[in-house]
Amino acid sequence: MTKASWVFNLKDDPRGIARILGPGLSTKVFPGEQVMLSVVSIEPNAAGSIHSHPEEQWGVLLEGTCTRIQNGEEIDCVVGDFWCSPGHSVHGIRAGAQGCKVLDIFSPPREEYKKAGSGFGSAAVKS
């Protein structure tokens, strides 16, 4: 039985747009008209650059553990935890020893994530 074209899978749906966000961080992106989903896989102890962008971003920890970093605060998270990063907030993530998988939800969709590529796009990366 095949699924309808509007049904997707979090595990590794081949219809997602592949992006490499940084060393040890990869994603499959699913853009809609008003919202964009990004299924991010993070290798053990890998960390994303601290950055900001104008889009609102929600995240849900699906697998593993991580430390969510936002506006200078670091919070350890477990499966089921989710967070909101308002537009322009400074944020990032660091995976735990087993790595993690995160579902990121952007509104509006990030234009640069609508095509395969690498990096955080036009996000302002903090040093």
C-alpha positions as CSV (number, residue, x, y, z in Angstrom):
1,M,0.0,0.0,0.0
2,T,1.5,3.3,-1.0
3,K,0.9,6.5,0.9
4,A,-0.6,9.7,-0.4
5,S,1.9,12.3,-1.7
6,W,1.0,14.6,1.2
7,V,2.1,12.0,3.8
8,F,5.8,12.2,4.9
9,N,8.0,10.2,7.2
10,L,10.4,11.6,9.9
11,K,12.9,8.7,9.5
12,D,14.4,9.5,6.1
13,D,11.9,10.6,3.6
14,P,13.7,10.9,0.2
15,R,11.6,13.8,-0.8
16,G,13.3,16.1,1.7
17,I,15.7,18.7,0.5
18,A,19.2,17.7,1.8
19,R,21.4,20.3,3.5
20,I,24.6,20.0,5.4
21,L,24.4,22.7,8.2
22,G,27.9,22.1,9.5
23,P,30.3,19.4,10.7
24,G,28.1,16.6,12.1
25,L,24.8,18.4,11.3
26,S,22.6,17.4,8.4
27,T,19.0,18.0,7.6
28,K,16.1,17.1,5.3
29,V,13.9,20.1,4.6
30,F,10.2,20.1,3.7
31,P,9.0,23.5,2.7
32,G,5.3,24.5,2.6
33,E,3.7,27.8,1.7
34,Q,3.6,29.3,5.3
35,V,5.7,26.8,7.3
36,M,8.9,24.8,6.8
37,L,9.9,21.6,8.6
38,S,13.5,20.5,8.9
39,V,14.5,17.1,10.3
40,V,18.0,17.7,11.7
41,S,20.4,14.8,12.5
42,I,23.2,15.8,14.8
43,E,26.2,13.5,15.4
44,P,27.4,12.8,19.0
45,N,28.8,15.9,20.7
46,A,28.5,18.0,17.4
47,A,27.4,21.6,17.8
48,G,25.7,24.0,15.5
49,S,26.9,27.6,15.1
50,I,25.3,30.1,17.4
51,H,23.3,32.3,15.0
52,S,20.1,34.3,14.5
53,H,17.6,34.8,11.7
54,P,14.4,36.7,11.3
55,E,12.1,33.6,11.1
56,E,10.4,32.2,14.2
57,Q,11.7,28.7,14.9
58,W,10.2,26.0,17.1
59,G,12.2,22.8,17.8
60,V,11.2,19.3,19.1
61,L,13.8,16.8,20.4
62,L,12.8,13.5,18.8
63,E,15.8,11.3,19.7
64,G,18.8,11.5,22.0
65,T,19.8,14.4,24.2
66,C,21.0,17.9,23.6
67,T,21.8,21.2,25.1
68,R,19.7,24.0,23.7
69,I,21.5,27.4,23.7
70,Q,19.4,30.6,23.5
71,N,20.3,34.2,24.4
72,G,23.2,33.0,26.5
73,E,21.3,30.4,28.4
74,E,22.1,26.7,28.1
75,I,19.3,24.1,28.9
76,D,19.8,20.3,28.8
77,C,16.9,18.7,26.9
78,V,15.5,15.1,26.7
79,V,13.2,13.5,24.2
80,G,9.9,15.3,24.1
81,D,11.2,18.7,25.1
82,F,10.5,21.5,22.7
83,W,11.4,25.1,22.5
84,C,10.5,28.4,20.7
85,S,13.1,30.8,19.3
86,P,11.5,34.1,18.3
87,G,12.8,35.8,15.2
88,H,16.3,37.4,15.7
89,S,17.0,35.4,19.0
90,V,20.5,34.2,19.2
91,H,20.5,30.4,19.5
92,G,22.2,27.1,18.8
93,I,22.4,23.4,19.8
94,R,24.9,20.9,21.0
95,A,24.2,17.1,20.8
96,G,24.7,14.8,23.7
97,A,27.0,11.8,23.7
98,Q,24.6,9.7,21.6
99,G,23.7,12.4,19.1
100,C,20.2,13.6,18.5
101,K,17.4,14.2,16.0
102,V,15.4,17.5,16.1
103,L,12.4,18.6,14.2
104,D,12.7,22.3,13.5
105,I,9.7,24.3,12.4
106,F,10.1,27.7,10.7
107,S,7.6,30.4,10.0
108,P,7.8,31.8,7.5
109,P,9.8,29.3,5.5
110,R,13.5,30.1,5.1
111,E,14.0,31.0,1.5
112,E,17.6,29.7,1.3
113,Y,16.6,26.3,2.7
114,K,14.3,25.7,-0.3
115,K,17.3,24.3,-2.2
116,A,20.0,21.8,-1.4
117,G,23.2,23.3,-0.1
118,S,25.3,23.8,3.0
119,G,25.5,26.2,5.9
120,F,23.0,28.2,7.8
121,G,22.2,30.4,4.8
122,S,21.8,34.1,5.5
123,A,21.6,33.5,9.3
124,A,23.8,35.9,11.2
125,V,26.5,33.5,12.7
126,K,28.0,34.7,16.0
127,S,31.6,34.1,16.7
